[in-house]
Amino acid sequence: MAQTPIHGSNGLCRLGTLNNHDALFNTWSATFSRQVHDVTAFADTGRRRILGIADISGSAGGFMSFDAANNSPSVFQNTMAAGDVATEFLLTVATGCSYTFNAVIDSMAISTAAGGDATITMNFQMAGGLDTTSAGSPAAIEIWDEGS
């Protein structure tokens, strides 16, 4: 079976269902992790471990942009989308392959240079339930459809 490499230009980062954060993202990075718990008992002859709660943290970056609706980067606001403290993140690897989850943005860096670049980078951490599915899952939803 022939393999097709995933190319970054097919990716996407969107914040909020309305994409109401004024940035043209061209990079994102996410770490998917699970807490490990040691459940070794006194009589065990080796360590026993189980996986616990899932977590996602990462960053997104790109360029600042203007919008007719005057949506700012919301640097010091608690509400970033639809009145919720957490905003919906959609991270797309390629068409049909994405992760959707709610997250809080814990830090943001904005920069501008005389040469013209006006960049924005933000760090995020998963913050519970989803807005876009009826499944009601408290963790991220992975969609991986290579036929899309």
MARNUZA-963750 format. One record per residue (C-alpha): residue in three letters; x, y, z; residue number from 1. Coordinates in steps of 0.25 Angstrom, whole numbers, plus 5000, padded with zeros to 4 digits. Layout:
<pts>
> residuo	px	py	pz	num
> Ala	X	Y	Z	NUM
...
</pts>
This chain:
<pts>
> residuo	px	py	pz	num
> Met	5000	5000	5000	1
> Ala	5006	5014	4996	2
> Gln	5008	5024	5007	3
> Thr	5004	5038	5006	4
> Pro	5012	5048	5015	5
> Ile	5004	5058	5023	6
> His	5008	5072	5019	7
> Gly	5007	5084	5028	8
> Ser	5001	5093	5018	9
> Asn	4988	5084	5019	10
> Gly	4987	5087	5034	11
> Leu	4978	5097	5042	12
> Cys	4977	5104	5055	13
> Arg	4963	5110	5059	14
> Leu	4959	5116	5072	15
> Gly	4944	5117	5075	16
> Thr	4933	5112	5066	17
> Leu	4933	5126	5060	18
> Asn	4948	5127	5059	19
> Asn	4947	5140	5066	20
> His	4961	5142	5070	21
> Asp	4968	5150	5061	22
> Ala	4980	5143	5056	23
> Leu	4984	5136	5044	24
> Phe	4991	5123	5049	25
> Asn	5001	5116	5042	26
> Thr	5007	5107	5052	27
> Trp	5002	5099	5064	28
> Ser	5008	5088	5073	29
> Ala	5001	5079	5083	30
> Thr	5005	5069	5093	31
> Phe	4995	5058	5097	32
> Ser	4998	5052	5110	33
> Arg	4992	5043	5121	34
> Gln	4995	5043	5136	35
> Val	5002	5030	5140	36
> His	4998	5024	5154	37
> Asp	5006	5014	5162	38
> Val	4997	5004	5168	39
> Thr	5007	4994	5173	40
> Ala	5003	4986	5185	41
> Phe	5011	4981	5196	42
> Ala	5011	4966	5190	43
> Asp	5014	4970	5176	44
> Thr	5028	4966	5170	45
> Gly	5028	4977	5160	46
> Arg	5022	4991	5158	47
> Arg	5008	4992	5153	48
> Arg	5003	5005	5147	49
> Ile	4990	5009	5141	50
> Leu	4987	5021	5132	51
> Gly	4979	5033	5137	52
> Ile	4973	5045	5132	53
> Ala	4976	5050	5118	54
> Asp	4982	5064	5116	55
> Ile	4986	5073	5104	56
> Ser	4995	5085	5104	57
> Gly	5002	5092	5093	58
> Ser	5004	5105	5085	59
> Ala	4999	5112	5073	60
> Gly	5005	5124	5065	61
> Gly	5004	5132	5053	62
> Phe	5001	5147	5049	63
> Met	4992	5157	5055	64
> Ser	4980	5162	5046	65
> Phe	4969	5172	5045	66
> Asp	4954	5168	5045	67
> Ala	4942	5176	5041	68
> Ala	4935	5172	5054	69
> Asn	4947	5178	5062	70
> Asn	4950	5165	5069	71
> Ser	4963	5167	5077	72
> Pro	4973	5157	5082	73
> Ser	4966	5157	5096	74
> Val	4979	5158	5103	75
> Phe	4973	5161	5117	76
> Gln	4959	5155	5116	77
> Asn	4953	5143	5122	78
> Thr	4943	5141	5111	79
> Met	4949	5137	5098	80
> Ala	4937	5130	5091	81
> Ala	4922	5130	5093	82
> Gly	4923	5134	5108	83
> Asp	4931	5122	5112	84
> Val	4944	5123	5120	85
> Ala	4950	5112	5111	86
> Thr	4950	5113	5096	87
> Glu	4948	5102	5086	88
> Phe	4961	5098	5079	89
> Leu	4961	5091	5065	90
> Leu	4974	5086	5061	91
> Thr	4975	5080	5047	92
> Val	4986	5071	5043	93
> Ala	4981	5069	5029	94
> Thr	4967	5069	5022	95
> Gly	4958	5059	5030	96
> Cys	4968	5057	5042	97
> Ser	4966	5067	5054	98
> Tyr	4965	5068	5069	99
> Thr	4954	5077	5075	100
> Phe	4955	5081	5090	101
> Asn	4952	5092	5100	102
> Ala	4965	5099	5105	103
> Val	4969	5111	5113	104
> Ile	4980	5121	5107	105
> Asp	4990	5122	5118	106
> Ser	5000	5132	5112	107
> Met	5001	5140	5099	108
> Ala	5012	5147	5092	109
> Ile	5010	5158	5082	110
> Ser	5021	5164	5074	111
> Thr	5023	5174	5063	112
> Ala	5036	5178	5055	113
> Ala	5039	5190	5046	114
> Gly	5041	5180	5035	115
> Gly	5026	5177	5035	116
> Asp	5024	5164	5043	117
> Ala	5013	5165	5054	118
> Thr	5013	5151	5060	119
> Ile	5005	5145	5071	120
> Thr	5008	5132	5079	121
> Met	4999	5126	5090	122
> Asn	5000	5114	5099	123
> Phe	4988	5106	5103	124
> Gln	4983	5095	5112	125
> Met	4971	5086	5111	126
> Ala	4960	5090	5120	127
> Gly	4949	5080	5120	128
> Gly	4936	5077	5112	129
> Leu	4933	5080	5097	130
> Asp	4923	5090	5090	131
> Thr	4922	5083	5077	132
> Thr	4918	5069	5079	133
> Ser	4906	5062	5085	134
> Ala	4915	5051	5091	135
> Gly	4917	5060	5103	136
> Ser	4931	5054	5104	137
> Pro	4940	5062	5114	138
> Ala	4953	5059	5106	139
> Ala	4957	5062	5092	140
> Ile	4950	5057	5080	141
> Glu	4959	5051	5070	142
> Ile	4954	5050	5056	143
> Trp	4963	5042	5046	144
> Asp	4957	5039	5033	145
> Glu	4968	5038	5022	146
> Gly	4958	5036	5011	147
> Ser	4953	5051	5012	148
</pts>
